[in-house]
Amino acid sequence: MTPRNPDYEQAVREAFARQPFMGYIGARVAEVRPGFVELRLAYRDEVGQNHGFFHGGVIGSLADVAGGFAAYSLLPPNSSVLTVEYKINIIAPGRGDELISRAQVVRAGRTLIFTEIKVCVAADGTESLNAVALQTIRAMTGGPGIAF
């Protein structure tokens, strides 16, 4: 995957920093490569549900945003992205110390970009798969240069 913005990593990190919800829940960018983004979120009661697992809405949000930024990493400057659709399967309870969302672009077209996201939970240094998602992103050019 070849990014069309030589400063793609900085662009992703700056756009992520402008995401109020991600800041609110405490998510952070752990890694950025062309067509790939990893986000992490430490567990605390505010992002959990009544069984002590990560809340499904938080799992879905972290998957959605990781996929969007993986797509965004390939776009030229002054572009933006919007999620068209995503489907997520939560395949195991999200019990752990940290939620990790890793998104990879599967195919990047001119307008539509398809991503695959794997969400894991980490506990005591061991990761286990929590959810998988497929996503469609719409690339927009000439926009404000803000992802989402």
Secondary structure, DSSP 8 states (H G I E B T S, - for coil): ---SSTTHHHHHHHHHHT-HHHHHHT-EEEEEETTEEEEEEE--GGGB-TTSSB-HHHHHHHHHHHHHHHHHTTS-TTEEEEEEEEEEEE-S---SSEEEEEEEEEEE-SSEEEEEEEEEEEETTEEEEEEEEEEEEEEEESS-S---
